[in-house]
Amino acid sequence: MKCAILAGLTCDLQVKTSIPQVFAVHSEADVPKSYMQYCPIAHALDLVGERWSLLVVRELFDNDALRYSDLHERLVGCGTNILAARLKELERNGIIQRRRLPPPAASTVYELTELGAELRPVMHQLAHWGARSLGPPSSAEELRPGWLTGALRTAFPPNATTACVEFRIGDELASFVDGEVHAGPAEHPEVVVEGEPAGFFHLVVDRDLDAVNVTGSRGAMRRLLATLPVPKAVPAPIRG
């Protein structure tokens, strides 16, 4: 009898103890945080500094407009409640907006606002800063399909070149055509760049033309690389 009573009390205590934890999880996802400082950096982090927020922005830079399910599929490891909270915060802060597609699609997509699109140079600099300590991908690294298109858009500034440049990196194909990055081959490339992902890393981080094979105008390629941040001494790679 005593054992049954003790077991009941233990169970009751466990349930009561777990209730605040459940609410804490929900409050963390739903309640916006603020640094409460009059500082432009703190304010910017209030808007986009939560975990996953800038990765949502990254995906919308790479894909223009995406459905909730598309974002969830691309942001591996982001729980549905967290993603929903981040989208709500970004929309409230004017970084993204929802748009209803016309029939027959008739689905809702998320896209960057004009304010959100102004983050592109920030993402460009942040990517180069992070790449220096990240280091090149290993041969065992799993890169998702389509990564090259996003990497070119992030690595280079808008309208980086007027030359038609085709990149053939590993199994990926992407090109600069009329100053814009497009997935797939170019029709009449002036320059063809071939190599592996590690070589591509050294090309865009170290401006190392010898890390890849370049066919065509090396001068056009040098001018393209000149639009990248000046390479600096690379610290030892930091892997999380």
SULBEL-V942460 format. One record per residue. PHI is phi in degrees with one decimal (NA if undefined). OMEGA is omega as a letter, one per 40 degrees, with the letter a starting at -180 (999 if undefined). D_CENTER is the distance of its C-alpha to the mean C-alpha in Angstrom with 2 decimals. Layout:
# SULBEL-V942460
phi=[PHI;PHI]
omega=[OMEGA;OMEGA]
d_center=[D_CENTER;D_CENTER]
This chain:
# SULBEL-V942460
phi=[NA;-60.4;-61.8;-64.7;-64.4;-61.8;-63.0;-64.4;-63.7;-62.6;-61.5;-62.9;-65.9;-64.0;-63.6;-64.3;-66.9;-78.1;-61.9;-60.6;-65.1;-61.8;-66.6;-64.7;-63.4;-66.6;-67.1;-63.5;-80.1;-97.7;-93.4;-66.9;-108.0;-145.8;-79.3;55.3;-127.9;-84.7;-153.9;-61.8;-70.0;-62.1;-64.4;-61.6;-69.9;-59.2;-82.3;-133.2;-88.3;-69.4;-57.5;84.4;-61.7;-69.7;-73.3;-62.5;-60.5;-56.9;-63.8;-75.5;-65.0;-74.5;-126.0;67.6;-143.5;-139.4;-77.5;-55.7;-64.0;-65.0;-63.0;-63.6;-67.7;-80.0;-93.3;-61.9;99.5;-90.6;-65.8;-61.9;-68.5;-67.3;-61.5;-60.1;-66.7;-64.7;-63.0;-63.0;-65.8;-64.4;-70.1;-62.8;-85.3;79.7;-87.9;-128.9;-143.7;-98.0;-141.0;-89.8;-74.9;-72.4;-59.2;-84.3;-64.3;50.1;-120.4;-96.0;-122.0;-106.3;-147.0;-75.1;-82.9;-60.9;-63.6;-64.4;-64.4;-69.7;-77.9;-54.3;-63.2;-66.0;-64.0;-59.6;-68.6;-63.8;-62.7;-67.7;-63.3;-69.4;-63.0;-60.6;-96.1;-73.8;83.5;-70.2;-70.3;-80.0;-65.1;-88.7;-67.0;-94.1;-99.9;-71.7;-55.9;89.0;-62.1;-64.8;-59.3;-64.9;-64.4;-66.4;-66.2;-81.1;-70.5;-104.4;-72.0;-59.4;53.3;-69.6;-152.9;-96.9;-76.4;-92.8;-123.0;-108.6;-110.0;-120.8;-115.6;59.7;-94.1;-100.7;-131.7;-155.1;-144.9;-93.2;-134.0;54.5;81.6;-111.5;-88.6;-129.0;-70.6;95.9;-77.1;-95.0;-72.4;-135.4;-70.0;-81.2;-135.1;-122.2;-111.1;-125.3;170.7;-104.1;-54.0;-64.2;-65.2;-61.4;-56.2;-67.6;-64.7;-87.7;-93.3;-104.9;57.2;-93.1;-67.0;-76.7;-78.7;-136.9;-97.6;-116.4;-113.0;108.8;-75.0;-70.6;-62.2;-62.9;-69.8;-64.9;-65.3;-64.8;-66.4;-66.6;-82.5;-86.6;-58.0;-63.8;-65.3;-124.9;-55.6;-92.7;-68.9;-59.7;-56.2;-113.2;-112.7;-78.3]
omega=[i;a;a;i;i;i;i;i;a;i;a;i;i;i;a;i;a;a;i;a;i;i;i;i;a;a;i;a;a;a;i;a;i;i;i;i;i;a;a;i;i;i;i;i;i;a;a;a;i;i;a;a;a;i;i;i;i;a;a;i;a;a;i;a;a;i;i;a;i;i;a;i;a;a;a;i;i;a;a;a;i;i;i;i;a;i;i;i;a;i;i;a;i;a;i;i;i;i;i;i;i;i;e;a;i;i;a;i;i;i;i;i;i;i;i;a;i;i;a;i;i;i;i;a;i;i;i;i;a;a;a;i;i;a;a;i;i;i;a;a;i;i;a;i;i;a;a;i;i;a;i;i;a;a;a;i;i;i;a;a;i;i;i;a;i;i;i;a;a;i;a;i;i;a;i;i;a;i;a;i;i;i;i;a;i;a;i;a;i;a;i;a;a;i;i;a;i;i;i;i;a;i;a;i;a;a;a;i;a;i;a;i;a;i;a;a;i;i;i;i;i;i;i;a;a;i;a;i;i;a;i;i;a;i;i;a;i;i;a;999]
d_center=[59.04;57.63;54.92;53.97;53.91;51.79;49.36;49.11;48.58;45.88;44.06;44.47;43.12;40.06;39.30;39.87;37.78;34.83;34.91;33.52;30.70;29.70;29.77;27.83;24.90;24.96;25.46;22.46;20.18;22.23;23.52;21.44;21.80;22.79;23.74;26.80;27.01;27.85;25.24;22.52;20.05;21.00;20.82;17.29;16.28;18.38;16.28;12.64;13.38;13.66;11.80;8.89;9.25;6.52;4.03;6.57;6.54;3.38;5.31;8.33;8.05;8.00;10.63;12.54;13.87;13.44;15.92;15.57;16.35;13.68;10.94;12.93;13.25;9.64;8.87;11.66;13.56;12.93;16.47;17.62;19.23;16.30;14.02;17.06;17.59;14.15;14.55;18.08;17.32;14.82;17.47;20.24;18.77;18.52;14.77;14.62;17.64;19.06;21.04;23.60;23.83;27.45;29.45;29.39;25.71;26.46;23.18;20.93;17.46;14.92;14.00;13.33;16.59;17.95;17.17;13.48;13.41;14.98;11.83;10.98;13.27;12.03;8.44;10.58;12.83;10.61;9.00;12.68;13.97;11.95;12.76;16.40;16.83;14.58;16.83;16.84;16.13;19.41;21.20;20.66;16.85;15.63;13.01;12.28;14.07;12.60;10.23;12.42;12.04;8.33;9.31;12.27;10.85;8.71;11.67;14.43;15.53;16.68;19.98;19.89;22.79;25.54;26.18;25.31;23.34;22.49;20.28;21.41;19.34;20.42;20.46;17.96;19.17;17.64;19.52;20.00;22.59;24.05;21.30;18.52;16.20;17.32;16.90;20.18;23.11;24.79;28.36;30.00;27.77;29.27;27.16;25.93;23.68;23.98;22.89;20.90;17.30;18.86;20.78;17.85;16.29;19.67;19.95;16.98;17.22;21.03;22.06;24.13;25.57;27.60;24.61;24.53;27.27;27.60;30.05;31.24;30.94;29.77;30.48;27.87;25.38;26.42;26.00;22.43;21.69;23.52;20.76;18.51;18.94;22.13;21.69;22.94;24.36;21.81;22.37;22.63;19.38;18.22;17.02;16.36]
